[in-house]
Amino acid sequence: QIGVAEADLYPAFSINGYLGVYANELGQLFESDSVFGFVAPIVDWKILNYGRLLNNIRQQDAKFQGLAAAYQETVLRAGREAEDGIVSTIKARLAAVKQQQAVDAAARSAELVEIQYKEGASDFNRVFVVQQTQVTEQVRLNDNIGGVARGMILTYRALGGGWQLRLEELAVSGRCCKPLPSVDGGSCDDYIGKQPPAGYDAWCIWPEWLRGHKPR
């Protein structure tokens, strides 16, 4: 609209005219002397309304600046929300990895205490305390796993959706690294942010990474 408003500052040129025939008798209607016409150029310049036109230009420019600022704010907000979702996912995943170690340690402690209880080397109160600790650690792990899902949902929403990760569908079709390729040592965590090993691709290593899978 700014260009349209600025165009009013300049003169507009056009051509106007008419063409007709006139005769006293019908037989003379198509003779050359019966044809008449008029052509004249027209100049339309709103120079006397210069102040109003200039204010209109400023108004249109202000509207444009407002729309541009709103668009920029929307883009920045979407970028911030997407970044927050990604960071939340990564932090929750790292916390889940550490919490999984705590769950494994609690499970081993529970197994040892149960053996001691069966052999009479420990009372049931000790078993109860250790099992309660195991449940607490498992609940924390579930919270961290839920945090991963929430972070992915935030990222998906910030990016506007429109894409899907059909991991289960890929697994059923056999196109998601089944059987898993052989990797000498290491785990999927070793390849975070790096090129996946031979035989993996980004979509294959992602679900295994979420499950804390160690390649065979």
N, C-alpha and C positions, 0 to 999 in steps of 0.2 A: 504493500500500500504506500510505501514511502515514494517509490518511483512514480506511482500514479499522482500523488500529491505534488511532486516536483514538476511533473509535466504541465501542470496548470500555470506554472510561472512563465512558460514560453508560449509564443503565439501559435495558433492552430490555423492552418491554411486549408481551404476547400474551394471547390468550384461549383457554382450553381447556375442553372439555366433552364430553358424550356424550348420546345419545338412544337409547331402547330401548322395548320393549313387554314386558309380563308378564301372563299370564293362566293360570288353572287349567284352563280349558277352551278348546278351539279356537274356539268360537263367540264367546267374550269377548275374543279377541285384538285386534280392531280397535275396541274400545270406548274411549272417552276415559279411563276410569279405568285402563285397562291401559297407558297411555303414561306414561313417566317420563323424566326427563332431568336434566342438571346442567351449569351454566355457571359458570366461575370465571376471573377475571383472574389473570395470572401476571406477576410482575415479576422480571427477572433482572438483577442488578447485581453486578458483580465488584469491589465496593469493597474487599474484603479482599485482592485481588491488585493493588492500586493500584501498588505498586512494580514488579512484573513488567510490568504494562501500560505504565508510563511508560518503562521500559527498552526495551520493544519499539518504542515510538514513536521513541525516540532511535536505535535500531538502524536502523529503516526510513528515518529522516531521513538518517542517515549514508550508507546505500546510495544514496539519491537524490542526495545531494551528490556522491558518487563518480561516479555515472553522468553527472551534469551536467558535472562537471569533465572526464571522458573525452570527452564529446561536444564540449565547447568546445575541447579540445585537438585533436580530429580536424578540426573546422572551421578552426581557426587554421592547422594544418599544411597542410590542403588549400589554403587561401588563400595561404599562403606559397609552396607549390610552384607554384601557378598563376601567382603574381606573378613567381617566379624564371623560369618558362618564358617568360612574356611579355617580361621584361627581356632574357633570353638571346636571344630571337628578334630583338628590336629592335637589340640591340648587334651581333649577327652580321650583320644586314641592313645596318646602317650601315657596318660593316667591309667587307662585300662590295661596297658601292657605291664606297668608296675604293679597295679592291683592284682593282676592275674598271678604274679609271682607270690604276692601275699596270700592269695587264695590257695595256691599250690602248697605253700609252706604250712598253712593252717590245716589243710587236708592231711598232710603227712603227720603233723602233730596229733591230729585226731586218730589216725590209724595206730600210731604208737601208743597213745593213751588207752585205746580200746584193747590192744594186745596186753598192756600192763594190767588193765582191769580184769581181763579174763584169766590172767595168771595170778591174780591176787596181789599184785605189786602196787596197785593204786585203787583209791576209792571212787565211788560213782560221782561224787561231787567234782572231782578233777575232770572226769569225762564230760560232765555237764558244762563246766566252764570252757573247756577246749572246743566242744561242739558249738557252744554259743558264740565263741570267737570266730569259728569257721563260718557260721551263718552270717555274722556281721560283715566279715570280709566279702562274702559272696554278694550281699546286698550292695555294698559299695561298688563292687565290680559291675553289677547290673546297672547301677546309676551311671557309671562311666560309659557303659555301652549305650545306654539311653542318651547320654550326652553326645555321642558320635552321631546317632540318628537325628537328634535335634539340630545339630550343626549342619548336617546335610540338608535337612528340611529348610533351614534358614537360607542356605546357599541356593537351593532350588528356587525358593520363593523370590530371592533377590534378583536372580537371573531371569525371572519371568517364566520359568518352566519351558515347556515345549520340547524337552528331551527326556529320555528315559534310559535307565541302565537295566536291561533285561538280563540280569545275571543268571537267574534260574533257567530262563529259556535257553541261554547259551550253553549252560551246563547240560541240559537235557539233550540238546542237539549235538553235543560232543565237540563244539567249536570253542570251548573255553578251556583249553589245555587239559584235555582228558585223553590219555593219562598225563599226569604232570611230568614235565621234562626233568631231566636229572641235572642237579646243580651241585657242584663240589663244595660242600661246607657252606656256612653262612645261613642266613634266614632271609625271609622277604623284607624284614626291617632293614637289612643291610643295603637294600636297593631303593629305599625311599628317597625321592628326589633325584634319582640317577636312572641311567638306562637299564631296563630290565635285562636279565641274562638271556642267553640264546634260548629260543623256544618259548619264551614268555612274550606277551605284549601287555600294554597298559591295562587292558580290560581283564586279562587273565590274572595278573598279579594282584589286582585290587581286592577282589573278594577273599583271596588267600591271605592277604595282608590284614584284612579286617578280622579274620579268624585266628590270627597269630600263627598261621601255618608255616612250618619249616619244610622247604622242599626236600624231597627224597634224593 
